Amino acid sequence: MHTRTVFFVSDGTGITAETFGNAILAQFEMVPRRTRLPFTDTVDKAHQVVRQINHTGEIEGKRPIVFTTLVNMEVLKILQENCKGMLLDMFGTFVHPLEEELGIKSHHRVGRFSDISKSKEYHSRIEAINFSLAHDDGQSNRDLAGADVILVGVSRSGKTPTSLYLAMQHGLKAANYPLIPEDFERRQLPPALVPHRKKIFGLSISPERLAEIRSERRPNSRYASLQNCRYEVAEAETMMRRSGIRWLSTTTKSIEEIATTILQELQPERLVY
């Protein structure tokens, strides 16, 4: 059973409200029921949102928690005056004090995706995503010189989701290469990667966890056996140490933690925010 309903209300996608709100909620031992209410960009929609929030509070007997990133002041005023939930206006909390401190007005734009066609950063992000997809799982050796980061590790160690996260969140062109038995027999990195050693970061994982993940994909196979996983992980870690490649274990880490460590270690010049 959830302990409280939480609403994320925005006149844009609601991603900012949800990301920030979830970061705060993670500090509390509770299981909220989350409801995102994006594109609340008219007075009529604001009234609908208020009715939904207030109705939820009446049914549950607890006032809902409401995180908002509403830019439209007319829409926000309707929530402020009529919403019976606990209203947490993140723009009001942070943007207005910054306006006073900086002595300038904010753009008051709806969402981070405004004026997409004119945004160089957005197009850089799309290019990075396309690059990462084209260079996923060692599919292509082309233009590795253009990569910001090259991830290596055994199959199913977290390379693909980390690559896509780096591309989507930071606009980095991230390639990834699986280390395979042929590499272990040669006891060397894949030849295509050698010239780009400074961009390489390694991912490892505990053999036990790796066996669990692989068994979901290919149960009762040699590929998923604990013995084989122990062999591959040991060989991969030995290779990375021998090659002077920085690496970490993904066993207990989230994608966000992995990506942050990579950014700190490699410090790529180009980041998109």
Backbone bond lengths (Angstrom), bond angles and torsions (degrees), N, CA, C in turn:
res aa  C-N    CA-C-N  psi(-1)  N-CA   C-N-CA  omega(-1)  CA-C   N-CA-C  phi
1 M - - - 1.463 - - 1.519 110.02 -
2 H 1.350 114.93 136.79 1.466 117.63 176.73 1.522 109.22 -78.23
3 T 1.326 115.69 153.84 1.454 120.36 -176.55 1.524 113.34 -98.81
4 R 1.319 117.21 -15.99 1.465 120.56 178.93 1.529 108.85 -166.51
5 T 1.326 116.82 145.95 1.458 120.33 174.81 1.521 109.39 -91.12
6 V 1.327 114.83 134.97 1.460 121.37 -179.92 1.518 108.49 -120.11
7 F 1.326 115.91 128.82 1.464 121.36 177.68 1.529 109.72 -107.78
8 F 1.331 115.26 142.21 1.465 121.83 173.69 1.521 106.75 -117.55
9 V 1.322 116.23 109.44 1.462 121.60 -172.66 1.525 109.88 -112.42
10 S 1.326 115.97 129.44 1.459 119.92 -178.92 1.518 110.10 -150.26
11 D 1.338 115.78 153.74 1.465 118.53 172.55 1.526 110.44 -88.72
12 G 1.342 116.24 0.79 1.459 121.91 172.18 1.513 110.00 -113.14
13 T 1.318 116.45 -139.10 1.466 120.98 -176.03 1.525 112.98 -76.87
14 G 1.324 117.67 -23.86 1.458 120.85 -176.96 1.515 113.70 87.39
15 I 1.332 117.04 0.42 1.464 120.38 -177.42 1.526 111.26 -64.41
16 T 1.333 116.55 -42.98 1.465 119.69 -179.37 1.524 110.84 -63.15
17 A 1.338 116.39 -46.64 1.464 120.36 179.84 1.522 110.99 -60.67
18 E 1.330 116.16 -42.49 1.458 120.20 -176.86 1.533 111.17 -70.11
19 T 1.318 116.60 -42.07 1.463 119.87 -179.87 1.526 110.81 -63.61
20 F 1.324 116.18 -47.76 1.462 120.26 -179.09 1.525 110.65 -66.92
21 G 1.330 116.22 -44.81 1.454 120.01 -179.31 1.511 112.55 -62.39
22 N 1.322 117.61 -41.85 1.460 120.70 179.95 1.522 111.71 -66.79
23 A 1.343 116.40 -33.22 1.461 119.36 177.31 1.525 110.59 -63.73
24 I 1.330 116.37 -37.15 1.464 120.36 178.49 1.531 110.71 -73.76
25 L 1.327 116.63 -43.79 1.465 120.53 -178.34 1.522 112.24 -63.17
26 A 1.337 116.40 -27.83 1.462 120.26 -179.39 1.522 112.25 -63.13
27 Q 1.335 116.91 -15.36 1.458 120.60 179.96 1.537 112.19 -80.67
28 F 1.309 116.51 -5.73 1.465 120.52 -175.19 1.528 111.47 -119.27
29 E 1.323 115.26 142.51 1.468 120.55 177.13 1.520 108.78 -80.79
30 M 1.309 115.96 86.35 1.457 121.09 179.82 1.519 108.56 -153.90
31 V 1.321 115.39 161.82 1.459 120.72 178.59 1.527 107.79 -122.28
32 P 1.331 118.38 87.08 1.458 120.05 -176.47 1.527 112.55 -76.80
33 R 1.318 114.91 154.95 1.464 120.20 169.25 1.519 106.34 -95.75
34 R 1.298 117.17 117.00 1.462 121.94 -173.14 1.526 111.36 -95.89
35 T 1.333 115.53 135.58 1.463 121.26 177.00 1.520 108.80 -134.45
36 R 1.336 116.87 119.08 1.458 121.14 178.30 1.531 109.04 -94.47
37 L 1.320 116.67 130.67 1.466 122.34 178.17 1.531 108.14 -122.07
38 P 1.331 117.11 82.21 1.462 120.58 -178.05 1.525 112.29 -82.86
39 F 1.326 115.32 170.84 1.462 123.48 174.14 1.534 112.75 55.48
40 T 1.319 116.13 36.83 1.461 121.39 174.51 1.525 107.07 -85.08
41 D 1.327 115.50 79.87 1.462 119.88 -168.28 1.527 113.91 -119.50
42 T 1.348 117.19 13.62 1.459 120.22 175.72 1.525 108.82 -136.95
43 V 1.317 114.93 163.45 1.461 120.13 178.45 1.524 110.92 -61.72
44 D 1.336 116.94 -41.93 1.467 120.36 179.81 1.527 111.31 -60.79
45 K 1.316 116.41 -44.02 1.466 120.03 179.40 1.526 110.62 -65.34
46 A 1.324 116.24 -36.05 1.468 119.93 179.00 1.520 110.68 -62.35
47 H 1.331 116.66 -42.26 1.467 120.37 178.46 1.529 110.92 -64.68
48 Q 1.336 116.97 -38.18 1.468 120.51 177.36 1.527 110.47 -62.96
49 V 1.324 115.75 -42.08 1.461 120.93 179.03 1.525 110.59 -62.50
50 V 1.325 116.47 -43.93 1.466 121.02 179.44 1.524 110.33 -60.23
51 R 1.326 116.51 -43.84 1.467 119.97 179.99 1.529 110.57 -62.22
52 Q 1.318 116.65 -41.78 1.467 120.50 -179.09 1.531 111.10 -65.36
53 I 1.310 116.33 -43.38 1.475 120.70 -179.72 1.523 110.64 -65.65
54 N 1.332 116.18 -47.62 1.462 120.01 -178.07 1.523 111.75 -65.58
55 H 1.331 116.79 -38.12 1.466 121.07 178.67 1.533 110.12 -63.78
56 T 1.326 116.03 -41.45 1.465 120.42 178.10 1.527 110.78 -60.71
57 G 1.325 116.01 -43.39 1.462 120.30 179.24 1.520 112.25 -62.34
58 E 1.336 116.49 -39.28 1.471 120.61 179.66 1.529 111.07 -65.85
59 I 1.321 116.61 -42.79 1.464 120.72 -178.12 1.523 111.42 -68.26
60 E 1.335 116.76 -43.06 1.464 120.55 -173.83 1.520 113.08 -86.52
61 G 1.325 117.17 -17.33 1.455 119.68 -179.25 1.519 113.67 74.09
62 K 1.319 116.85 12.88 1.464 122.90 176.27 1.526 108.12 -136.39
63 R 1.313 115.99 135.87 1.460 115.56 -178.24 1.526 110.64 -72.90
64 P 1.322 117.09 133.75 1.468 120.78 -179.24 1.530 110.80 -66.53
65 I 1.323 114.46 158.17 1.468 121.68 173.20 1.524 106.92 -98.18
66 V 1.326 116.50 132.35 1.464 120.78 -173.82 1.519 110.01 -126.18
67 F 1.325 116.46 112.29 1.467 121.98 173.21 1.527 108.03 -94.83
68 T 1.324 117.36 129.48 1.462 119.64 -179.87 1.524 111.18 -128.00
69 T 1.325 114.34 147.99 1.465 121.96 168.41 1.525 107.72 -129.74
70 L 1.315 116.16 50.63 1.459 121.84 -177.66 1.530 110.31 -81.14
71 V 1.317 115.88 127.14 1.461 121.59 178.69 1.523 110.66 -92.41
72 N 1.332 116.17 -37.55 1.462 121.20 -178.90 1.531 109.40 -68.74
73 M 1.320 116.25 112.01 1.459 120.78 -174.00 1.526 112.43 -66.44
74 E 1.330 116.87 -30.28 1.463 120.53 178.62 1.530 110.09 -67.04
75 V 1.326 115.84 -41.22 1.456 121.01 178.27 1.525 110.37 -68.40
76 L 1.319 116.37 -43.59 1.461 120.65 -179.99 1.524 111.45 -61.65
77 K 1.327 116.62 -39.06 1.469 121.02 -178.66 1.520 111.56 -60.75
78 I 1.339 117.01 -35.79 1.464 120.92 179.23 1.524 109.79 -62.88
79 L 1.324 116.98 -42.27 1.464 120.26 178.17 1.526 110.48 -67.93
80 Q 1.314 116.73 -42.81 1.467 120.15 -177.99 1.525 111.69 -61.43
81 E 1.332 116.77 -35.97 1.457 120.62 -174.79 1.531 113.15 -89.91
82 N 1.342 117.55 -22.46 1.464 119.08 -171.41 1.521 115.45 -122.32
83 C 1.325 117.51 -19.40 1.457 120.35 -176.65 1.520 110.54 -75.28
84 K 1.328 116.66 130.78 1.458 121.47 179.91 1.531 112.63 -96.20
85 G 1.326 115.58 6.54 1.460 119.10 175.36 1.514 110.62 -85.40
86 M 1.337 115.45 174.30 1.460 120.69 174.19 1.522 107.56 -81.11
87 L 1.331 116.83 106.80 1.460 122.13 -171.94 1.527 110.36 -91.72
88 L 1.333 115.94 121.81 1.464 122.40 178.24 1.528 108.42 -116.35
89 D 1.328 115.62 98.24 1.466 122.33 -176.76 1.521 109.09 -87.98
90 M 1.327 116.38 101.18 1.456 119.87 -173.78 1.524 113.15 -70.72
91 F 1.328 117.57 -36.10 1.459 119.18 177.05 1.522 110.78 -67.12
92 G 1.338 115.63 -40.71 1.456 118.92 178.68 1.521 111.87 -64.29
93 T 1.334 115.26 -33.76 1.459 120.30 -178.61 1.520 111.92 -73.33
94 F 1.329 117.35 -36.89 1.461 120.05 -172.39 1.530 114.38 -111.61
95 V 1.336 117.76 -42.38 1.465 119.84 -174.42 1.522 111.73 -68.95
96 H 1.325 117.92 -47.21 1.467 120.09 -176.39 1.533 112.67 -62.29
97 P 1.349 119.05 -45.45 1.459 118.09 175.60 1.527 112.92 -61.11
98 L 1.357 116.79 -34.42 1.460 119.60 178.10 1.527 111.17 -68.60
99 E 1.331 117.06 -36.45 1.458 120.06 176.35 1.526 110.47 -59.22
100 E 1.321 115.83 -42.84 1.463 119.92 179.76 1.529 111.24 -67.44
101 E 1.327 115.98 -41.38 1.457 119.65 -178.15 1.531 112.16 -68.31
102 L 1.341 116.04 -41.76 1.464 120.67 -177.45 1.518 113.12 -83.29
103 G 1.318 115.39 -19.10 1.460 118.97 -178.75 1.510 113.44 73.99
104 I 1.332 117.70 21.52 1.463 121.72 178.00 1.527 109.03 -137.32
105 K 1.317 115.51 156.90 1.460 121.12 178.64 1.521 110.27 -88.02
106 S 1.310 116.42 143.82 1.468 120.08 175.64 1.525 108.80 -74.63
107 H 1.325 115.65 166.86 1.471 120.27 -179.29 1.525 112.08 -69.18
108 H 1.334 116.87 -22.33 1.469 121.32 -175.97 1.522 110.71 51.03
109 R 1.326 114.96 45.03 1.458 119.83 177.67 1.510 109.78 -89.08
110 V 1.316 116.00 150.71 1.456 121.28 178.18 1.515 108.42 -83.48
111 G 1.324 116.29 111.94 1.460 121.24 173.29 1.512 114.09 75.76
112 R 1.327 114.90 162.78 1.448 121.64 -179.49 1.519 111.77 -81.24
113 F 1.351 117.65 -5.75 1.447 120.55 -175.20 1.528 112.88 -103.93
114 S 1.337 117.04 16.64 1.463 119.60 178.52 1.525 110.03 -67.35
115 D 1.333 115.83 148.66 1.466 122.47 176.30 1.532 111.67 53.58
116 I 1.316 116.19 44.52 1.464 120.51 -176.05 1.521 111.65 -58.22
117 S 1.339 117.65 -42.09 1.459 120.41 -174.88 1.524 112.18 -63.32
118 K 1.330 116.28 -20.00 1.462 119.93 -177.87 1.524 112.12 -102.09
119 S 1.320 117.15 1.45 1.455 120.49 -171.86 1.525 111.16 -94.04
120 K 1.314 116.35 113.74 1.455 121.58 176.28 1.524 110.30 -65.14
121 E 1.343 115.75 -37.75 1.457 120.17 -179.06 1.522 111.31 -63.37
122 Y 1.345 115.93 -39.52 1.457 119.34 -179.45 1.525 110.59 -64.82
123 H 1.331 116.75 -44.08 1.461 119.68 -179.97 1.526 110.99 -66.47
124 S 1.331 116.75 -34.34 1.467 119.92 175.92 1.523 110.28 -63.39
125 R 1.321 115.97 -37.57 1.457 120.41 179.04 1.533 110.64 -65.87
126 I 1.326 116.86 -42.66 1.466 120.89 178.91 1.528 110.26 -63.17
127 E 1.326 117.09 -43.03 1.460 120.67 177.88 1.523 110.83 -60.31
128 A 1.337 115.46 -41.16 1.464 119.90 -179.88 1.530 111.28 -64.40
129 I 1.329 117.26 -40.69 1.465 121.01 178.93 1.527 110.36 -63.97
130 N 1.338 116.74 -45.00 1.462 120.46 178.93 1.525 111.31 -62.13
131 F 1.328 115.60 -40.84 1.473 120.34 178.39 1.527 110.11 -62.08
132 S 1.329 116.22 -46.03 1.461 120.46 -177.04 1.528 111.40 -65.24
133 L 1.320 117.22 -37.38 1.464 120.44 177.21 1.524 111.09 -66.93
134 A 1.345 116.64 -40.34 1.460 120.98 -179.45 1.520 112.26 -68.85
135 H 1.341 115.92 -26.21 1.463 120.64 -177.32 1.532 111.65 -110.20
136 D 1.324 115.77 26.80 1.464 119.85 179.12 1.521 110.48 -81.18
137 D 1.320 116.58 135.01 1.461 122.39 172.98 1.527 112.02 59.96
138 G 1.343 116.76 33.95 1.460 120.79 176.58 1.509 114.59 69.71
139 Q 1.347 117.70 23.53 1.461 120.75 -176.57 1.522 112.84 -63.40
140 S 1.339 116.70 -32.79 1.456 119.54 -174.48 1.527 110.89 -142.70
141 N 1.353 115.36 142.38 1.463 121.36 173.62 1.524 111.82 -98.48
142 R 1.318 115.82 -2.60 1.461 119.81 -175.20 1.519 111.24 -68.34
143 D 1.327 114.51 138.49 1.460 122.25 172.20 1.527 113.67 56.08
144 L 1.324 117.45 34.74 1.460 118.53 175.39 1.519 111.16 -65.20
145 A 1.338 115.80 -23.06 1.465 119.13 176.58 1.520 110.51 -62.88
146 G 1.343 116.91 -23.18 1.464 121.00 -179.94 1.510 113.27 -86.46
147 A 1.334 116.99 -3.79 1.465 120.38 -179.94 1.526 110.17 -74.05
148 D 1.325 115.59 142.70 1.463 120.58 172.55 1.522 110.73 -85.48
149 V 1.331 115.73 -33.28 1.465 122.76 -177.14 1.520 108.31 -143.86
150 I 1.336 116.32 140.35 1.459 121.32 172.64 1.526 107.54 -124.79
151 L 1.325 116.65 117.41 1.458 121.38 -179.44 1.517 110.05 -95.77
152 V 1.341 116.23 136.25 1.460 120.53 176.13 1.527 108.79 -126.94
153 G 1.319 115.19 155.99 1.458 120.33 179.12 1.511 109.09 163.23
154 V 1.329 116.47 171.32 1.459 119.75 178.85 1.524 109.47 -68.96
155 S 1.297 115.74 162.04 1.463 121.29 178.96 1.520 111.10 -58.57
156 R 1.332 116.97 133.60 1.471 125.32 177.59 1.526 113.34 74.57
157 S 1.313 116.59 29.19 1.468 119.74 177.41 1.528 112.37 -97.39
158 G 1.339 118.08 2.18 1.463 121.07 175.84 1.507 115.07 107.26
159 K 1.328 117.46 14.80 1.475 120.31 -175.32 1.526 112.64 -69.28
160 T 1.328 116.90 -46.47 1.473 119.47 -175.94 1.529 112.85 -64.34
161 P 1.339 119.98 -52.11 1.468 118.12 179.51 1.525 113.03 -61.57
162 T 1.344 116.95 -34.25 1.460 119.34 178.57 1.522 110.67 -68.25
163 S 1.326 117.43 -41.09 1.463 121.68 178.54 1.525 110.75 -60.05
164 L 1.326 115.41 -46.82 1.462 119.25 -178.53 1.524 111.14 -67.57
165 Y 1.309 117.66 -36.66 1.472 120.50 177.24 1.526 110.08 -62.80
166 L 1.329 117.78 -44.95 1.465 121.06 179.71 1.529 110.69 -62.40
167 A 1.330 116.09 -36.86 1.463 119.45 179.44 1.523 111.39 -71.49
168 M 1.321 116.81 -46.78 1.462 120.73 -175.23 1.524 112.58 -72.29
169 Q 1.321 116.95 -39.28 1.461 119.94 -174.99 1.520 113.28 -89.09
170 H 1.325 117.13 -30.33 1.460 119.64 -173.34 1.521 114.15 -125.60
171 G 1.329 117.96 1.11 1.454 120.41 177.25 1.512 113.64 67.58
172 L 1.347 117.69 25.82 1.458 120.97 -178.89 1.529 110.64 -92.46
173 K 1.310 115.70 137.35 1.454 120.75 174.56 1.526 107.72 -80.68
174 A 1.315 115.13 104.85 1.461 120.89 -173.53 1.528 110.29 -114.74
175 A 1.326 116.24 116.54 1.457 121.31 173.84 1.523 108.28 -96.97
176 N 1.321 116.99 158.22 1.465 118.35 173.89 1.522 110.83 -142.84
177 Y 1.320 114.61 143.07 1.463 122.55 -176.41 1.521 110.42 -127.59
178 P 1.322 117.37 130.13 1.464 118.89 174.44 1.531 110.27 -82.28
179 L 1.316 116.98 138.37 1.459 121.22 171.74 1.517 107.76 -86.26
180 I 1.331 116.58 126.24 1.461 122.04 -172.18 1.532 109.94 -120.17
181 P 1.358 117.78 167.54 1.470 120.85 -177.84 1.529 114.04 -50.67
182 E 1.324 118.58 -36.75 1.469 120.95 179.65 1.528 110.91 -61.39
183 D 1.345 116.44 -36.21 1.466 119.76 177.53 1.522 110.50 -67.31
184 F 1.331 116.31 -38.67 1.461 120.04 -179.26 1.535 110.78 -68.26
185 E 1.341 116.05 -35.80 1.464 119.62 178.28 1.524 110.58 -66.31
186 R 1.329 116.60 -39.28 1.468 120.76 178.30 1.520 111.32 -76.25
187 R 1.362 114.96 -20.80 1.464 121.71 -177.56 1.528 111.08 59.15
188 Q 1.333 114.74 35.74 1.461 120.80 179.99 1.523 109.90 -143.50
189 L 1.308 115.02 156.56 1.461 119.98 173.38 1.521 110.16 -62.44
190 P 1.345 118.00 155.05 1.465 119.20 172.47 1.528 109.41 -53.53
191 P 1.326 118.53 132.29 1.474 121.60 -174.96 1.525 114.13 -51.71
192 A 1.327 117.73 -35.56 1.471 120.38 -177.47 1.527 112.30 -64.33
193 L 1.351 116.50 -22.09 1.462 119.76 -175.64 1.519 113.41 -90.52
194 V 1.317 117.00 -20.60 1.467 120.51 -172.85 1.528 113.61 -54.57
195 P 1.345 119.83 -43.13 1.468 118.87 -179.14 1.536 113.86 -67.33
196 H 1.337 116.96 -12.11 1.468 120.56 -174.56 1.530 111.44 -115.64
197 R 1.321 115.71 30.29 1.463 121.19 -173.70 1.527 113.21 -54.64
198 K 1.339 117.24 -36.70 1.468 120.54 -176.34 1.528 112.76 -66.50
199 K 1.330 116.13 -20.60 1.463 120.03 -179.25 1.535 112.59 -93.52
200 I 1.318 116.75 -4.25 1.457 120.58 -172.38 1.526 111.21 -85.45
201 F 1.327 114.93 137.99 1.460 121.14 172.48 1.519 107.03 -134.24
202 G 1.327 116.22 136.38 1.455 120.53 -175.40 1.518 113.54 -100.14
203 L 1.325 116.13 144.71 1.463 123.03 173.70 1.521 108.46 -118.42
204 S 1.329 115.41 131.83 1.448 120.43 174.93 1.527 108.63 -123.20
205 I 1.314 117.39 -177.19 1.455 121.55 -176.62 1.529 107.51 -165.37
206 S 1.308 118.27 154.01 1.466 119.42 178.69 1.528 109.12 -68.21
207 P 1.329 117.95 141.19 1.476 120.55 -179.67 1.524 112.77 -56.72
208 E 1.334 115.94 -37.48 1.470 119.29 -178.58 1.525 111.44 -63.48
209 R 1.333 115.90 -45.48 1.468 119.96 179.00 1.525 110.70 -67.17
210 L 1.330 116.45 -38.81 1.459 120.72 179.02 1.525 110.77 -61.80
211 A 1.326 116.45 -41.60 1.468 120.06 179.03 1.524 111.11 -62.85
212 E 1.335 116.64 -39.03 1.467 120.23 177.64 1.526 110.96 -61.57
213 I 1.336 116.20 -47.50 1.467 120.95 -177.55 1.522 110.74 -64.06
214 R 1.333 116.38 -45.10 1.460 119.39 -178.20 1.528 111.73 -68.50
215 S 1.325 116.80 -31.26 1.468 119.77 -179.90 1.518 111.42 -66.74
216 E 1.325 117.28 -28.14 1.462 119.99 176.86 1.519 110.71 -67.53
217 R 1.317 115.15 -29.48 1.463 120.13 -177.32 1.534 111.34 -91.05
218 R 1.338 115.96 -45.33 1.468 120.34 -177.65 1.527 109.24 -137.53
219 P 1.338 116.87 78.62 1.475 120.66 -177.01 1.527 112.12 -63.47
220 N 1.337 114.69 147.71 1.464 122.50 175.26 1.526 113.32 58.93
221 S 1.321 116.48 29.77 1.459 120.63 178.56 1.526 109.91 -108.32
222 R 1.325 116.17 160.34 1.459 119.77 175.13 1.528 110.07 -62.24
223 Y 1.314 114.60 -37.48 1.470 121.45 178.92 1.529 111.29 -53.65
224 A 1.334 116.93 -37.36 1.469 121.17 -175.64 1.518 113.28 -97.01
225 S 1.332 118.14 -4.38 1.460 119.70 -175.90 1.525 111.01 -65.70
226 L 1.318 115.66 146.24 1.464 120.34 -178.61 1.525 110.78 -62.57
227 Q 1.325 117.01 -37.50 1.465 120.41 179.33 1.527 111.02 -60.81
228 N 1.324 116.52 -46.29 1.458 120.43 179.99 1.523 110.92 -66.74
229 C 1.320 116.69 -39.98 1.467 119.92 179.73 1.529 110.74 -63.24
230 R 1.330 116.50 -39.86 1.464 119.70 177.45 1.525 110.88 -62.53
231 Y 1.328 115.99 -42.00 1.462 120.53 179.27 1.526 110.79 -62.24
232 E 1.343 117.23 -50.23 1.461 120.74 -175.98 1.528 111.82 -63.96
233 V 1.329 116.31 -43.88 1.467 119.69 -179.19 1.528 110.57 -63.38
234 A 1.323 116.98 -44.28 1.472 120.69 -179.78 1.520 110.66 -62.73
235 E 1.331 116.71 -44.21 1.463 120.28 -179.50 1.530 111.16 -66.27
236 A 1.328 116.37 -40.88 1.468 119.69 -179.48 1.522 111.41 -64.61
237 E 1.324 116.76 -43.59 1.460 119.86 -179.77 1.529 111.04 -66.48
238 T 1.338 116.35 -38.49 1.460 119.91 176.95 1.520 110.70 -62.84
239 M 1.335 116.44 -43.05 1.464 120.74 179.61 1.519 111.26 -62.59
240 M 1.337 116.90 -42.21 1.455 120.08 -178.73 1.528 111.54 -66.77
241 R 1.328 115.88 -39.40 1.468 118.80 176.51 1.525 110.56 -63.94
242 R 1.321 115.81 -45.02 1.462 120.64 -178.04 1.528 111.26 -64.01
243 S 1.321 116.70 -32.82 1.465 120.91 -177.93 1.525 112.85 -88.98
244 G 1.335 116.56 -2.27 1.462 119.48 180.00 1.516 113.46 71.08
245 I 1.349 116.82 30.53 1.471 121.33 -178.74 1.520 109.92 -94.17
246 R 1.302 116.31 131.63 1.465 120.59 175.59 1.527 109.05 -71.46
247 W 1.330 116.34 141.77 1.462 119.06 -177.56 1.520 110.11 -155.19
248 L 1.320 114.82 165.38 1.469 120.65 175.86 1.517 109.10 -145.77
249 S 1.329 115.28 162.80 1.463 121.11 175.62 1.519 109.03 -91.54
250 T 1.316 115.49 130.73 1.466 121.09 -178.95 1.526 112.27 -90.79
251 T 1.328 117.91 2.46 1.469 122.14 -169.54 1.528 113.15 -52.07
252 T 1.311 116.90 -47.16 1.474 120.45 -175.35 1.517 112.28 -115.80
253 K 1.322 117.60 15.26 1.467 119.98 -174.92 1.523 111.74 -109.11
254 S 1.326 116.05 145.99 1.455 121.68 174.99 1.533 109.74 -79.20
255 I 1.329 115.88 164.45 1.462 120.38 176.92 1.526 110.15 -58.33
256 E 1.329 116.77 -39.49 1.468 120.36 -179.88 1.518 111.31 -62.53
257 E 1.345 116.93 -41.88 1.464 120.39 179.04 1.525 111.27 -66.57
258 I 1.319 116.50 -40.92 1.467 120.55 178.90 1.526 110.01 -61.85
259 A 1.336 116.09 -48.48 1.459 120.66 -178.22 1.525 111.28 -62.35
260 T 1.318 117.24 -41.27 1.462 120.48 179.97 1.519 111.19 -62.95
261 T 1.328 116.93 -41.13 1.464 120.50 177.85 1.522 110.83 -62.75
262 I 1.326 116.47 -42.75 1.469 120.69 179.10 1.524 110.63 -61.53
263 L 1.317 116.75 -44.49 1.463 120.53 179.84 1.523 111.08 -62.27
264 Q 1.317 117.10 -39.80 1.465 120.54 179.26 1.521 111.78 -67.07
265 E 1.325 115.99 -38.86 1.463 120.01 -176.38 1.525 112.62 -76.26
266 L 1.335 116.52 -46.42 1.458 120.15 -174.73 1.521 113.38 -88.82
267 Q 1.333 116.11 -27.03 1.472 121.68 180.00 1.536 112.71 46.02
268 P 1.338 116.83 59.50 1.470 118.86 178.53 1.520 111.26 -62.07
269 E 1.331 115.83 145.77 1.469 119.98 -174.65 1.521 111.75 -69.97
270 R 1.335 117.27 -34.51 1.462 119.70 -172.21 1.520 110.41 -103.14
271 L 1.305 115.79 115.04 1.463 121.77 175.41 1.516 108.33 -129.08
272 V 1.321 115.96 140.44 1.457 121.56 177.81 1.514 108.59 -110.26
273 Y 1.351 116.81 134.46 1.467 120.98 177.23 1.521 109.67 -123.74
